[in-house]
Amino acid sequence: GREYEENIRLDYLKRLNDYYNKWIENYREGPLLVIDVDKNKFPENEEHLGDIISKIDAQIYGLF
């Protein structure tokens, strides 16, 4: 896990992740954009940041 998660109980993190995955699978309130922050290192990689911004812009543009 991430460094800041080291002191959080593993069973809590697993339950939290399960609840989040169930919520995201059933989300139907509007457009949904999921960004995998484990694969997109946008704080260190400007190309990843640009890709994310482009995806967000495309979603926003599609709303209007």
VEXRO-560919 format. One line per field, with one value per residue (C-alpha): residue in three letters; residue number from 0; z, y, x. Coordinates in Angstrom, 3 decimals. Example, Ala and Ser with C-alpha at 12.3 -4.5 7.8 and 13.67 -1.06 7.14 Angstrom:
2
residuo: [ALA / SER]
num: [0 / 1]
up: [7.800 / 7.140]
north: [-4.500 / -1.060]
east: [12.300 / 13.670]
//
This chain:
64
residuo: [GLY / ARG / GLU / TYR / GLU / GLU / ASN / ILE / ARG / LEU / ASP / TYR / LEU / LYS / ARG / LEU / ASN / ASP / TYR / TYR / ASN / LYS / TRP / ILE / GLU / ASN / TYR / ARG / GLU / GLY / PRO / LEU / LEU / VAL / ILE / ASP / VAL / ASP / LYS / ASN / LYS / PHE / PRO / GLU / ASN / GLU / GLU / HIS / LEU / GLY / ASP / ILE / ILE / SER / LYS / ILE / ASP / ALA / GLN / ILE / TYR / GLY / LEU / PHE]
num: [0 / 1 / 2 / 3 / 4 / 5 / 6 / 7 / 8 / 9 / 10 / 11 / 12 / 13 / 14 / 15 / 16 / 17 / 18 / 19 / 20 / 21 / 22 / 23 / 24 / 25 / 26 / 27 / 28 / 29 / 30 / 31 / 32 / 33 / 34 / 35 / 36 / 37 / 38 / 39 / 40 / 41 / 42 / 43 / 44 / 45 / 46 / 47 / 48 / 49 / 50 / 51 / 52 / 53 / 54 / 55 / 56 / 57 / 58 / 59 / 60 / 61 / 62 / 63]
up: [0.000 / 0.184 / 2.947 / 4.689 / 4.821 / 6.790 / 10.176 / 9.001 / 9.692 / 6.613 / 7.184 / 7.276 / 3.977 / 2.337 / 3.456 / 2.359 / -1.054 / -1.404 / -0.525 / -2.953 / -5.782 / -5.165 / -5.134 / -8.355 / -10.120 / -9.301 / -9.887 / -12.401 / -11.398 / -14.311 / -16.270 / -14.435 / -15.006 / -13.177 / -13.048 / -11.875 / -9.773 / -9.409 / -13.183 / -13.676 / -11.748 / -12.495 / -9.660 / -11.179 / -14.845 / -16.854 / -19.696 / -17.319 / -15.961 / -19.504 / -20.292 / -17.174 / -17.919 / -21.484 / -20.179 / -17.736 / -20.458 / -22.760 / -20.043 / -19.256 / -22.951 / -23.356 / -20.659 / -22.634]
north: [0.000 / 3.635 / 4.894 / 6.820 / 3.635 / 1.639 / 2.309 / 1.668 / -1.795 / -4.004 / -5.360 / -1.791 / -0.925 / -4.095 / -3.358 / 0.252 / -0.822 / -3.372 / -0.748 / 1.727 / -0.832 / -1.736 / 1.935 / 2.699 / -0.344 / 0.886 / 4.612 / 5.863 / 9.500 / 10.903 / 10.602 / 8.890 / 9.345 / 6.956 / 7.811 / 5.086 / 7.034 / 3.975 / 3.954 / 7.732 / 9.363 / 12.870 / 14.629 / 13.481 / 13.093 / 16.059 / 13.783 / 11.844 / 15.127 / 16.315 / 13.068 / 13.418 / 17.058 / 16.103 / 13.393 / 15.827 / 18.484 / 15.930 / 14.961 / 18.589 / 19.468 / 16.586 / 18.033 / 21.174]
east: [0.000 / 0.852 / 3.130 / 0.352 / -1.758 / 0.817 / -0.813 / -4.366 / -5.739 / -5.691 / -9.209 / -10.539 / -8.829 / -10.150 / -13.725 / -13.410 / -12.147 / -14.969 / -17.601 / -16.066 / -15.997 / -19.656 / -20.615 / -18.739 / -20.273 / -23.772 / -23.250 / -25.821 / -26.289 / -24.290 / -21.072 / -18.266 / -14.557 / -12.239 / -8.547 / -6.191 / -3.709 / -1.499 / -0.905 / -0.931 / 1.886 / 0.681 / 2.562 / 5.873 / 4.928 / 3.637 / 2.505 / 0.250 / -1.107 / -1.823 / -3.657 / -5.804 / -6.610 / -7.591 / -9.929 / -11.531 / -11.892 / -13.550 / -16.033 / -16.846 / -17.219 / -19.660 / -21.908 / -22.759]
//
